[in-house]
């Protein structure tokens, strides 16, 4: 009985602690070739990224667009300069190609928990940035699910502010998605990724070391329940 109680408590604690692991300990993603050096802490948790600057947007009058695929989804970055520079980010859904396509806006959340809404001004970027860099967690304005993170950064020794950097094509953006966009919102997916040795950026031997005690407890609980139920199943 003591072994059974210990195993159950261990499994519950393991699941709870795993769900509370900070984002930065869940894998830093792959290396990214960036035009300007950036503090790696802003890139934690990314498995896939896409980066761009002002020159990547399509030519237009007042509204400018950039479409790309990332993390198995289609995205559209937008900015307008009609009344100041304002950024938008949307997820693109294609029901019927050309005929039926719609977009869901993303909300921008700062690390301090401030919700900037779906429109982000270049002044907001400057206000929220530290040493020329700011990371916003993005959430669907329709469903509320995590859509990764959007980073704005520039060389603050070369440019006075984000507006100056943007006007000169030197304000860079990175959209990162991956492990943290789903696993932290789905405890079962996170636990399975540990048990199946599928944690990103974790060597197989280390993953096995982490998973082995949990598998042992699961096996013991199963064995205990089976042996405890056999008398009732087989009868007198």
Steps between C-alpha positions, in 0.01 A plus 500: 500500500784741582652444158166565334445826690855614427462427127168681470630804691817504286302491174271782617791715618695428182207612285437814706864608514547430129202720414656782702844485337601852383497558126874556490564144624285335236750529216651796324432393143752508219759760419375803308715699261414860587626824346535661844608312816215442746491375858428121479249528784253654254525192277427231759236246415509542122511194275428696182551866415452747220676838496460808282512879486320782318641407158326161506147645488318527170484839329179686567339830588417531867484124565784251459491120534732206555372143479690190610457150643634409844428216740249339267291818482466788257565854624474855375696790646357843424595858565342831411657844479182700432489652848834398647659157484271230638568125493248215481547126491245244384462128451372416154233232455422361155167318479475504121806638315441850359125477565489468879795635699482684831741642759499499881691780673754434774519691826840620623582437867812639669709307754340722766155372406388813314262423214575740215203371302515412133663824380853583606653840427869556446484724808370202702801303384733775620319531833510124568853433373815461705832568325316504169325163547150394604318168486121475480310179563221474245155356561210449263242774545232247404591186695760623748755229417873571490635604160867513589694820558597802293831673567596851389866595525752748366853621570445768760856627467436589135141624520343731755162326512280241331347757262841601373599134461175412320530787254849378410400135464697406811214405733493121472218263592504130595193279529582191704281197565557148623513298816369773731203588281328170569664293770464756780127518427463121481639316801430160344701591189788618718500183712488279190788690343708415809394136519555445127841674510382772265599812695663746260874558539529230771754219431343150497703377800394801709140452389520135601640598841204736551237257376625174659376563859157601371474188281604289801225654713241454226600135459480444877156661525373285211647185657354583841152567361504180291614279790251669733209444259580140401331345809179692425506408131579129544247457779508235778 
